[in-house]
Each structure stands twice: as C-alpha cells, then as structure tokens.
Amino acid sequence: MRKKDVFIKIISLILFFILMCVLRLWYSLLFLFLIGILTTIYFKKRVYCFKICPAGTVQDFFSEENTNINKNPGKFIKYSIFTVFWFYIIFNIYMSYNNPYQLWQNLLRLIIISLGLMIFLQYRYSKRFWCKYLCPFGRILNLILKVIRS
C-alpha cells in the first residue's frame, strides 16, 4: 500500500473518531455517507470504500494474509444485515432526534458492534470480508454505480 493511501486512511479514521467520539456529533456518520456517495458519483467507482472508509481502514490495520476461503454468506444474510443496519439508523434518528446524546450513544453502539463483527469475520474468513459481502453502505454505493453506468 502506498504511503499516500495510508496517510489518507489514517486521517479519515482520526477525523471520524474526533467528530463522532470527541465532539459527539452523531451526524458525522451521515457526513461520511455523503462523502461516499459523492466520491462514487464523481469517480464512477467505489473509491470511498478502498481509500476513505474508516471501517475498511480498521480492517486493513487488522489484516493478515490468511488462506481462509472467501465464503459468500448468501443473499438472505446480506439483505438481513442491510435491513437491520439501515432500520436501526433510521429508527434511532427518528426516535432520538431531540436527544442527541442518546442518539450518539445508539449510533456509537452500532459502530462498535459492527467493527467487532468486521474484525471477527475477517479473521475467520478473509481480508475485508465485511466490505466484500456484507457492508450495508457498500450495497448502496453499488446500486448508485449500477444507475450511473446504465
């Protein structure tokens, strides 16, 4: 990996950490989603996933070249995680909008659980398993790419 790429990944991770955990700005998560959508539209590929995404950066720091098989979890699991993830975010924004601390707490809980799951799946199956098969935001970016390319 090039030094420039590592620098960008570390800066995005630090920036997200400061916005989400130090300043407790729950909407920084939405800001990241906006950056992902805009970079996908502009570059016509998932640059966000490979160069900016904090979750991918964390997985890269924990990555090992393992020989485990890429095991595709199937559509049911993919759509279940997608549905639960986005329902949780939308539900919490709706229910806790007037209580930003509670909303921040709930979204941080989702991020911590997701990161733990990402690291476990990567260790168990393959590098960036979450990104390749399960990432709910990656699925939205893929949909955007299909629309742009058609």
NUVEXBA-402720 format. One line per field, with one value per residue: residue number from 1; residue in one letter; z, x negated, y of N, C-alpha, C, O in turn. Coordinates in steps of 0.001 Angstrom, whole numbers, always signed. Layout:
# residues N
k = NUM/...;
r = A/...;
n.c3 = Z/...;
n.c1 = X/...;
n.c2 = Y/...;
ca.c3 = Z/...;
ca.c1 = X/...;
ca.c2 = Y/...;
c.c3 = Z/...;
c.c1 = X/...;
c.c2 = Y/...;
o.c3 = Z/...;
o.c1 = X/...;
o.c2 = Y/...;
***
This chain:
# residues 150
k = 1/2/3/4/5/6/7/8/9/10/11/12/13/14/15/16/17/18/19/20/21/22/23/24/25/26/27/28/29/30/31/32/33/34/35/36/37/38/39/40/41/42/43/44/45/46/47/48/49/50/51/52/53/54/55/56/57/58/59/60/61/62/63/64/65/66/67/68/69/70/71/72/73/74/75/76/77/78/79/80/81/82/83/84/85/86/87/88/89/90/91/92/93/94/95/96/97/98/99/100/101/102/103/104/105/106/107/108/109/110/111/112/113/114/115/116/117/118/119/120/121/122/123/124/125/126/127/128/129/130/131/132/133/134/135/136/137/138/139/140/141/142/143/144/145/146/147/148/149/150;
r = M/R/K/K/D/V/F/I/K/I/I/S/L/I/L/F/F/I/L/M/C/V/L/R/L/W/Y/S/L/L/F/L/F/L/I/G/I/L/T/T/I/Y/F/K/K/R/V/Y/C/F/K/I/C/P/A/G/T/V/Q/D/F/F/S/E/E/N/T/N/I/N/K/N/P/G/K/F/I/K/Y/S/I/F/T/V/F/W/F/Y/I/I/F/N/I/Y/M/S/Y/N/N/P/Y/Q/L/W/Q/N/L/L/R/L/I/I/I/S/L/G/L/M/I/F/L/Q/Y/R/Y/S/K/R/F/W/C/K/Y/L/C/P/F/G/R/I/L/N/L/I/L/K/V/I/R/S;
n.c3 = +0/-807/+607/+553/+368/+2842/+4540/+3903/+4742/+7510/+8309/+7705/+9486/+11979/+11848/+11714/+14196/+15955/+15311/+15853/+18378/+20146/+19782/+19709/+17591/+16151/+13572/+11988/+10946/+8924/+7326/+6466/+4901/+2880/+1725/+715/-1202/-2967/-3839/-5117/-7209/-8584/-9277/-10417/-9398/-6478/-4736/-2222/-499/-665/-104/+1802/+3739/+7175/+8422/+6657/+6854/+9519/+9296/+7521/+9168/+10875/+9245/+7898/+5731/+5111/+4554/+4415/+3003/+706/+1607/+470/+2030/+1246/-77/+1746/+4275/+3580/+2827/+5196/+7079/+5836/+5982/+8793/+9702/+8380/+9211/+11975/+12128/+10939/+12579/+15089/+14619/+14146/+16595/+18580/+17926/+19196/+21392/+21392/+22688/+23433/+20905/+19759/+21440/+20773/+18024/+18186/+19567/+17571/+15712/+17150/+17594/+14925/+14058/+15674/+14684/+12031/+12292/+13463/+11396/+9346/+10375/+10608/+8026/+5445/+4153/+4485/+4463/+5378/+3890/+1243/+1137/+3012/+3802/+4467/+3514/+1350/-348/-1078/-2437/-4560/-5862/-6677/-8483/-10442/-11446/-12455/-14419/-16226;
n.c1 = -850/-550/-2254/-813/+1833/+2085/+1763/+4059/+6054/+5517/+5888/+8635/+9747/+8926/+10174/+12899/+13085/+12607/+14772/+17005/+16560/+15160/+16192/+18772/+20646/+23263/+24205/+21994/+21646/+23559/+22424/+20122/+21369/+22397/+20010/+19088/+21076/+20833/+18118/+18290/+20077/+18609/+16066/+16950/+16560/+15966/+14297/+14381/+14793/+12356/+10346/+11080/+13033/+13602/+14145/+13109/+10456/+9841/+10132/+8034/+5835/+5955/+5501/+4427/+2642/+4494/+5318/+7849/+10984/+12866/+15979/+19062/+21766/+24429/+27624/+29758/+28566/+27065/+29081/+30517/+28722/+28333/+30948/+31470/+29384/+29852/+32474/+32081/+30477/+32184/+34479/+33391/+32548/+35004/+36397/+34733/+34048/+34414/+32891/+29799/+27572/+28421/+28974/+26417/+25117/+26482/+25853/+23081/+22874/+23800/+21723/+19508/+20274/+20492/+17814/+16495/+17679/+16794/+13992/+13872/+15081/+13293/+10986/+11898/+12780/+11886/+9741/+11138/+13763/+16270/+16550/+16595/+18845/+20936/+21304/+23546/+23581/+21868/+23437/+25375/+23762/+22973/+25438/+25834/+23707/+24578/+26800/+25549/+23853/+25601;
n.c2 = -1171/+2221/+5084/+7447/+6559/+5250/+7423/+8978/+7194/+7005/+9668/+10001/+8166/+9221/+11743/+10985/+9693/+11855/+13565/+11901/+10666/+12413/+15053/+14300/+14330/+13134/+13251/+13156/+10672/+10603/+12552/+11223/+9265/+10896/+11847/+9418/+8827/+11019/+10776/+8332/+8866/+10843/+9608/+7281/+4760/+2708/+4417/+5518/+3311/+1927/+3763/+5734/+4993/+4551/+2076/+171/+936/+266/-2498/-3007/-2453/-4592/-6675/-9749/-11807/-14265/-17717/-18509/-19449/-17486/-17107/-16811/-15340/-15551/-14425/-14028/-13497/-11236/-9359/-9290/-8181/-5718/-4624/-4599/-2928/-390/+88/+303/+2631/+4619/+4391/+5098/+7730/+8914/+8385/+9466/+12032/+14510/+14154/+14342/+13164/+10576/+9544/+9686/+7842/+5439/+5159/+4990/+2596/+837/+1159/+158/-2530/-3347/-2985/-4869/-7217/-7063/-7381/-9929/-11512/-11062/-12232/-14844/-15580/-14049/-11404/-8210/-9183/-8290/-5913/-6873/-8578/-7914/-5213/-2654/-1/-177/-1687/+165/+1992/+367/+90/+2750/+2946/+1106/+2483/+4812/+3744/+2635;
ca.c3 = +0/-923/+1794/+389/+717/+4286/+5150/+3723/+5607/+8911/+8512/+7733/+10737/+13075/+11702/+12113/+15639/+16628/+15118/+16449/+19778/+20975/+19678/+19817/+16523/+15577/+12141/+11235/+10224/+7693/+6537/+5814/+3853/+1795/+1054/-45/-2372/-3903/-4471/-6021/-8401/-9303/-9829/-11037/-8749/-5021/-4160/-786/+211/-660/+282/+2831/+4744/+8447/+8710/+5841/+7421/+10708/+8833/+6957/+10264/+11482/+8196/+7710/+4527/+5557/+3468/+4536/+1769/+606/+1691/+248/+3028/+674/-171/+2940/+5283/+3081/+2922/+6611/+7683/+5207/+6526/+10221/+9832/+7998/+10093/+13259/+11986/+10699/+13786/+16157/+14275/+14349/+17999/+19491/+17279/+20177/+22451/+20623/+23421/+23294/+19501/+19614/+22144/+19995/+16793/+18578/+19877/+16278/+15123/+17907/+17281/+13525/+13973/+16244/+13713/+10873/+12630/+13626/+10091/+8586/+10938/+10368/+6609/+4550/+4267/+4130/+4223/+5586/+2747/+14/+1131/+3948/+4129/+4018/+2727/+83/-1204/-1629/-3433/-5749/-6538/-7331/-9646/-11477/-12045/-13219/-15577/-17196;
ca.c1 = +0/-1339/-2254/+272/+3077/+2074/+1976/+5475/+6838/+5317/+6537/+10094/+10065/+8767/+11230/+14165/+13030/+12775/+16145/+18003/+16316/+14723/+17188/+20082/+21526/+23828/+24441/+20761/+21885/+24247/+21433/+19312/+22192/+22448/+18704/+19071/+21958/+20253/+16913/+18721/+20636/+17559/+15055/+17638/+16131/+16082/+13069/+14635/+14613/+10974/+9373/+11526/+13915/+12954/+14303/+12106/+9146/+9658/+9905/+6688/+4876/+6033/+5483/+3353/+2873/+4879/+5640/+9241/+11757/+13907/+17244/+20163/+22775/+25762/+28471/+30578/+27735/+26735/+30249/+30888/+27820/+28661/+32224/+31322/+28480/+30498/+33622/+31549/+30067/+33356/+35301/+32751/+32609/+36392/+36807/+33856/+33584/+34410/+31947/+28598/+26668/+28956/+28767/+24985/+24836/+27018/+25075/+21755/+23057/+23859/+20383/+18639/+20697/+20117/+16357/+16167/+18103/+15890/+12689/+14082/+15321/+12046/+10105/+12489/+12952/+10885/+9498/+12260/+14959/+17423/+16646/+16923/+20109/+21996/+21399/+24809/+23325/+21301/+24560/+25985/+22824/+23090/+26681/+25558/+22863/+25408/+27608/+24659/+23287/+26615;
ca.c2 = +0/+3436/+5940/+8421/+5865/+5026/+8730/+9326/+6307/+7381/+10974/+9804/+7472/+10189/+12748/+10374/+9480/+13154/+14038/+11015/+10298/+13533/+16122/+13639/+14793/+11916/+13413/+12924/+9426/+10985/+13277/+10189/+8671/+11874/+11792/+8168/+8946/+11990/+10227/+7258/+9504/+11566/+8711/+6153/+3521/+2816/+4962/+5704/+2042/+1464/+4787/+6666/+4390/+4199/+647/-508/+1266/-573/-3870/-3080/-2494/-5914/-7692/-10708/-12602/-15602/-18627/-18941/-19374/-16463/-17818/-15889/-15686/-15737/-13239/-13837/-12843/-9895/-8472/-9155/-7198/-4435/-4146/-4305/-1782/+870/+285/+766/+4035/+5472/+4338/+5873/+9157/+9334/+8317/+10196/+13257/+15599/+13816/+13994/+12286/+9214/+9164/+9442/+6584/+4315/+5005/+4513/+1171/+149/+1190/-752/-3903/-3607/-3148/-6173/-8227/-6971/-7964/-11371/-12129/-11008/-13253/-16167/-15913/-13483/-9971/-7330/-9990/-7402/-4995/-7608/-9296/-7553/-3787/-2044/+1205/-646/-2127/+1380/+2516/-497/+476/+4028/+2647/+489/+3548/+5684/+3035/+2192;
c.c3 = +0/+338/+1742/+788/+2225/+5012/+5071/+4653/+7076/+9210/+8582/+9019/+11932/+13029/+12149/+13630/+16392/+16506/+15899/+17950/+20665/+20974/+19799/+18817/+15789/+14068/+11322/+10458/+8900/+6756/+5794/+4676/+2643/+1015/+185/-1308/-3407/-4590/-5440/-7320/-9233/-10000/-10565/-10611/-7246/-4375/-2648/-12/+361/-123/+1509/+3997/+6038/+8786/+7912/+6370/+8639/+10281/+8243/+8052/+10923/+10461/+8261/+6408/+4976/+4359/+3549/+3237/+1833/+554/+1576/+1172/+2476/+780/+1093/+4014/+4852/+3259/+4360/+7296/+7131/+5845/+7990/+10419/+9540/+8838/+11435/+13188/+11847/+11945/+14897/+15855/+14533/+15838/+18922/+18934/+18271/+21352/+21790/+21364/+23303/+21871/+19258/+20245/+21319/+18712/+17093/+18919/+18577/+15641/+15831/+17620/+15857/+13386/+14552/+15294/+12495/+11144/+12798/+12271/+9228/+9070/+10563/+8893/+5722/+4747/+3706/+3756/+4345/+4361/+1487/+6/+1948/+4164/+3582/+3177/+1379/-880/-1836/-2696/-4705/-6547/-7289/-8581/-10773/-12201/-12940/-14501/-16602/-18044;
c.c1 = -904/-1212/-1114/+1607/+3182/+2359/+3447/+6346/+6717/+5997/+8055/+10527/+9981/+9875/+12577/+14198/+13266/+14214/+17156/+17797/+15911/+15777/+18621/+21097/+22061/+23977/+23152/+20854/+22581/+23316/+20533/+20084/+22270/+21135/+18618/+19902/+21341/+19000/+17274/+19280/+19529/+16585/+15637/+17057/+16125/+14763/+13213/+14320/+13139/+9982/+9783/+12245/+13165/+13052/+13288/+10702/+8859/+9396/+8507/+5628/+4850/+5849/+4226/+3662/+3213/+5308/+7072/+9987/+12731/+15241/+18369/+21315/+24188/+26623/+29279/+29802/+27419/+27905/+30713/+30020/+28107/+29910/+32090/+30470/+29204/+31741/+33156/+31162/+31274/+34240/+34701/+32735/+34016/+36755/+35975/+33379/+33489/+33477/+30634/+27639/+27122/+28740/+27302/+24604/+25288/+26227/+23663/+21804/+23082/+22475/+19465/+18992/+20287/+18618/+15913/+16513/+17185/+14569/+12808/+14236/+14058/+11083/+10595/+12504/+11858/+10781/+10684/+13525/+16219/+17624/+17126/+18357/+21240/+22227/+22685/+24591/+22707/+22382/+25243/+25070/+22841/+24344/+26497/+24708/+23665/+26241/+26737/+24198/+24324/+27127;
c.c2 = +1246/+4286/+6948/+7799/+5640/+6338/+9133/+8487/+6699/+8706/+10800/+9119/+8426/+11231/+12192/+10155/+10787/+13635/+13206/+10827/+11464/+14633/+15610/+14186/+13569/+12039/+13313/+11612/+9712/+11754/+12288/+9520/+9603/+11882/+10538/+8250/+9880/+11453/+9099/+7837/+10148/+10616/+7508/+4803/+3768/+3234/+5111/+4428/+1674/+2480/+5607/+5988/+4011/+2709/-176/-274/+403/-2013/-4029/-3153/-3872/-7031/-8537/-11421/-14014/-16438/-19122/-18673/-18208/-17187/-16801/-16270/-15875/-14489/-12980/-13078/-11411/-8930/-8291/-8105/-5811/-3830/-3741/-3058/-470/+1137/+846/+2241/+4948/+5525/+5202/+7363/+9681/+9412/+9221/+11527/+14416/+15334/+13372/+13062/+10829/+8698/+8830/+8107/+5377/+4082/+4516/+3023/+353/+75/+201/-2207/-4271/-3816/-4483/-7313/-8241/-7669/-9477/-12060/-12127/-12081/-14651/-16557/-15339/-11977/-9185/-8112/-9137/-6522/-5711/-8115/-8662/-6057/-3157/-787/+848/-1104/-915/+1978/+1667/-166/+1795/+3806/+2010/+1526/+4435/+5016/+2604/+3327;
o.c3 = +725/+1045/+2769/+1465/+2811/+5987/+6064/+5279/+7800/+10260/+9444/+9582/+12791/+14063/+12881/+14272/+17353/+17493/+16533/+18711/+21836/+22033/+19969/+19158/+14908/+13355/+10093/+9422/+7873/+5536/+4622/+3616/+1503/-215/-945/-2368/-4596/-5793/-6472/-8406/-10457/-11185/-11257/-11375/-6797/-3572/-1895/+1020/+1404/+277/+2201/+5144/+5995/+9376/+8440/+6341/+8778/+10846/+8437/+7887/+11472/+10786/+8625/+6047/+5192/+3291/+2835/+2478/+2869/-453/+2498/+1114/+3210/+1614/+1476/+4598/+5659/+3776/+4706/+8010/+7880/+6206/+8384/+11239/+10353/+9149/+11971/+14091/+12560/+12324/+15564/+16766/+15077/+16283/+19943/+19427/+18184/+22210/+21644/+20733/+23095/+21673/+18632/+19653/+21189/+18349/+16339/+18595/+18497/+15091/+15172/+17422/+15611/+12676/+13983/+15123/+11986/+10325/+12333/+12021/+8482/+8267/+10240/+8547/+5284/+5411/+2607/+2840/+3522/+3853/+757/-1033/+1607/+4675/+2368/+2230/+374/-2092/-2999/-3742/-5808/-7778/-8421/-9622/-11941/-13422/-14053/-15555/-17726/-18905;
o.c1 = -1897/-207/-516/+2416/+4250/+3111/+4020/+7270/+7713/+6622/+8697/+11567/+10863/+10453/+13313/+15219/+14034/+14811/+18059/+18764/+16289/+16207/+19559/+22246/+21393/+23885/+23200/+20206/+22233/+23410/+20219/+19522/+22215/+21143/+18133/+19476/+21328/+18827/+16624/+18979/+19516/+16300/+14913/+17067/+16264/+14190/+12272/+13650/+12727/+8879/+8910/+12063/+12207/+12128/+12684/+9860/+7759/+8527/+7863/+4622/+3824/+6024/+3140/+4824/+2331/+5620/+7461/+9640/+13349/+15576/+18596/+21799/+25065/+26384/+29466/+30318/+27496/+27739/+31248/+30528/+28123/+29919/+32543/+30816/+29175/+32036/+33774/+31486/+31380/+34702/+35417/+32896/+34188/+37350/+36481/+32401/+32564/+33296/+30384/+26960/+26295/+28364/+26981/+23855/+24547/+25958/+23110/+20879/+22455/+22099/+18717/+18098/+19795/+18185/+15052/+15738/+16839/+14088/+11947/+13595/+13796/+10441/+9796/+12271/+10978/+11613/+11167/+14255/+17128/+18739/+17972/+19016/+22407/+23281/+22892/+25337/+22992/+22256/+25644/+25544/+22735/+24310/+26961/+24962/+23455/+26384/+27137/+24157/+23973/+27982;
o.c2 = +1302/+4225/+7267/+8434/+5822/+6361/+9582/+9006/+6719/+8854/+11400/+9459/+8433/+11567/+12854/+10402/+10824/+14065/+13753/+10830/+11498/+15092/+16389/+14464/+13028/+11039/+13376/+11459/+9130/+11623/+12495/+9242/+9141/+11920/+10591/+7791/+9565/+11648/+8937/+7340/+10012/+10790/+6793/+3838/+4906/+2499/+4857/+4474/+1165/+2106/+6130/+6397/+3239/+2148/-1109/-1171/-132/-2677/-5060/-3843/-4274/-8205/-8084/-11606/-14845/-15911/-20046/-17767/-17959/-17811/-16017/-17400/-16331/-13615/-11825/-12125/-10484/-7825/-7238/-7240/-4834/-2653/-2666/-2209/+454/+2290/+1767/+3013/+5946/+6601/+5948/+8175/+10771/+10394/+9688/+12089/+15222/+16197/+12175/+12252/+9942/+7542/+7820/+7330/+4402/+2937/+3716/+2278/-704/-960/-523/-3031/-5373/-4724/-5154/-8254/-9307/-8452/-10224/-13081/-13070/-12758/-15531/-17715/-16081/-11359/-9457/-7732/-9243/-6401/-5195/-8083/-8856/-5680/-3129/-538/+1499/-928/-965/+2421/+2203/-145/+1932/+4413/+2338/+1471/+4775/+5651/+2245/+3118;
***
